[in-house]
Amino acid sequence: MTIRSVRQVLTGRPTSDGGGVRLTRVISPEQGLDPFLLLDEFDSSEASDYLAGFPAHPHRGFETVTYMLDGHMLHEDHLGNRGELKAGGVQWMTAGRGIIHSEMPQQVGGRMRGFQLWLNLPAADKMKPAAYQDLEPDLIPSVEVPGGTVAVVAGVLVAADGGTARGPISGGATQPLYLDVALEPGATLSVATPPGHTVLAYVFEGAAVIAGQAVPKGTLARLTDGDTLSLSAAAATTRVLVIGGRPLGEPVAHYGPFVMNTGAEIQQAVRDFQAGRLTG
């Protein structure tokens, strides 16, 4: 057994996106955390921070994973999909060759909190047809572990205490792992992680300890290679987003809502969008 330790810690930066939604950008494409491109956290009870939402905009070449903790968002896209994303639910969207969609708040007040992750696609899949999945909360297994619970959005949870569960999303080129881990003060959890995969842990409540290193709230830990992640909650109830995936090892060209392998492909994506061919 090889325990993963903390290789690097990263702190997100405040920014805004869409129509002016305030959020924290935890991961940016230039950081090279293959296969992960971006992780945004949004969390506010001020309606002015989120009401403008994300009006219709394009994507090509990657997947978006939106996980809602609090609030209500409506997704609509050019394929005719319409999805109600509420607390505990997930939207997994594969942009493929192109999609035009909007994500608009369906509330006039209260807390809106959650995450959006961008997950890269290999060159062979970047131009495949767009796809979309709405995952209601009851489709996401919640597993009890000593001193806590784990929601399994993607991949397989194999805990040291014998607890196992498979999320509704599995396989694919990046073989993603996506866990929401909640631990009571002092509780420890060890889970299996595929060797060679990139594994990240983002602490969004409380404070964690990973391989003896304190990781405070609002901090992302980039982990070393290994087959096991062991984390503990410090003095407060702690929640950690654990994401993992197989690196693609391909060049990345990124421009706004498009992620391809070369600059020429980005230029083609822009031309396709301007000419109305992005989704054709």
N, C-alpha and C positions, 0 to 999 in steps of 0.2 A: 504494500500500500504506500502510495506517495501522496503526502498531504500538500495541497496547493497553499502557497503563502502569498503575501502581498508584494507584488512586483512594483506597483506604482499607484499613487493615489491622485485622483483628479477631482476638482471642484467645478461645478457648473457655473455658468455666467448668465445673468439676467438678460433677456432679449424679448423681442416681440415678433409675431409672425401672423400670417393670414390677414385679417382685417385690422389687426392691432392687438391680438391676444397676448397678454403678458405671460411669460413662461421662463423656465430655467433650462438652458441648453447644457445638458450633462455631457453628451458626446457630440462631436462635430466630425464631418467626413475626413478632414485633414489629419485627424489623430491616428488614422491607420489601424483601427481596432477590428480588422478583418474577421468575420464578415459583417460587422456592425458599422453602420454609417452615421447614425444620429439617434440620440435619446433625448426627448424633451419631457420635462415634468411641468405640469400646470396645476396650480393650487391657489385658489383665491375665493374669498367670500364677497369680494367687491364686484358687483355686476359689471361695472365699467371695465374691468380687467379682461372680461371674456365675451361679452354680449356681441361684439362684432364678428366673432366666429371666424370660420375659414370658408369664405365664398368660393364659388366654382374655380378650380385650378387644375392643371394637368400634372401627371406623373408618367415616367417611363423608366423601366430597367431595374426595379427593386420591389420589395414588399413593405407595407406599413402595418404595424400592429398597434392598435389603440386599446388601452386597458383603462376602463373607468372605475374609479374608486367611489366618487360621489358626483352626482349631477346627471344630466340628461342631454344627449347630443343626437341630432338627426343626420344620417348619411344619405345622400342621394348622388347617383352618378349617371353617366350617359348611357349605360346599359339598361337603365330602368330600375336598378336596385334602389330600395329605400329601407333603411335599417334604423331601428330605435336602439341607441346605445345607452344603457343605464348602469347604475352602480353594480359592480361585480361582473359586468359583461365585457366582451372582447370583440373587436372587429379585426379580422385578418384579411387584408386586401393585397392581392398580387397585381401590381400595375402592369407587368409584362410590357407589351409593345406600346400600350398607352391607355390611360383612363383619365376622364375629366370628372371630378367629383367635388362635392361640398360637404362640410361638416359644420353644422350650425346649432348653437345652444337652443334648447327647448325649455328654458327657464328664465325668469326675469330677476331672480335673486337667489340667495343661498350659496352654498359651497359647490364649486366645480373642481374636481381633483382627479388626476390620472396621469397616464404616460402615453407617449407615442414613440415607438421604436421603428427605425428604418433598417431593414435587413436586406443585404445585397443579394442579387441573383447572379448565377454564373452566366457567361457569355451565351451559352447554348440556350438559356431560358429567357433572356432579356426581351426577345421579340415574340414570345408566346402570347396567346390571347389573355386578356385581363380576367381576373377571377376575384370573387368576394365571398367571405363567410361571416355571418353574424353568429356569435357564440353567446347564447344566453347564460346567465350565472349558473343555472342548474346543469349545464353541460360541462362545467369546469370542476373536476374533482377537488374536494377539500379533505385533506388527509390529516388525521390527528397524529401528532408525534409527541413524545414526552416534553411537556412544557410549552406546547404550541400547536400550530396548524400550518399546513402548506397547501396553497392553491396551485394546482398543476395546469398551466395554460398550454404548454407544449413540451414534448419529450416525455421521458419516463423518470419518475422519482423513485430512487432506490435508496432508502434511508438505512443507517447502520442498525436501527432497532428492528429491521425487517419490514417496515412499512413500504409498500410500493403502490404506484398508481401511474396510469398513462393519461396524458392530456389529450384533448380533442385534436390537436395538431401534432403530427409526427412525420419523420422522414424528410424527403426533399434533399436537395443538394447540400444544404447547410446543417441538416439534422438538428434543428433548434431545440434548446432547453429554455423554458421560461417559467420561473417559480416565484410566487409571492410567499415569503416565509415570515411568519409571525411567531415571536418567542417571548415568553414571560421572563422577568429578570432572573439572570443566572442560568437559564436553560441553554443547552448545547444541542446542535444538530449536525450530523455528518451525513453527507449525501455523495453518491457515486457520480463522477463526472468523466466523460470520455477523454482519455489521454489524447493530446494533440489539439483539442478544441480550445478556442478562446473562451474563457469564463470570466465574467465580470459580476461584481456585487455592489449594488447601490443601496445605501442605508437611507431610508426616507422617514423613519420614525425611530426615536431612541438612539442607541449607540451599540455597535457590534464590536466583537473581538474576533479577528481572523488570524489563526496561527500565531497567537500571542500579540498581535498588533491591533491597537485601538483604531476603529474606523468610525468617526462621528457622523451624526446626521448631516445629510447633504453632501456626502462624499462617496465617490465611486472608487472601488478597489479593482485594479487590474491584477489578475492573479497569475502566478507562475504555472507551469504545466504540472500535471499530476492526475491521479485518478480519484481523488477524494477532496471534497470541500468540507471543512469543519468550521462552523461559526457559532458564536455564543452571544447572548444578549448581556449587556452590562447591567447597570443598576435600574434600568427602566424597560418597560415593554418595548420591544424592538421589531421593526419590519424591514425586510431586506428584499429587494428585487434581485434575483439571481438569473442571469441570462448567459447562455452558452451556445456556441455554434462552431461548425467545422469551417476553418478558413478556406477561402477559395483560391488564394494565391494568384489572383489575376490583377492586371492594372485597373485602376479606378479613375475615371474621368467624371467629374461632378460639376454641374452648373444648375443652380436653383433646384427645380423639381425633377431634373433628369440625372440619372446615374448610368453611365455606359463604360466602355473600356477604352475608348479613344476620343480625342478631341473631334475627329471627323464625325464620329457617331453622335456626339453632342450637337454639333452643327446641323446634322441631318434631323435630329429630334426637334430642334428649334424651327427649322424650315417646315417640317411636317406639321407642327402645331400651328404655325402661322398660316399654312395653306389648308388647314382643316383635315389633314391626313393622319394625325397622330394616332387616332384610334381605328383607322381603316385596315 
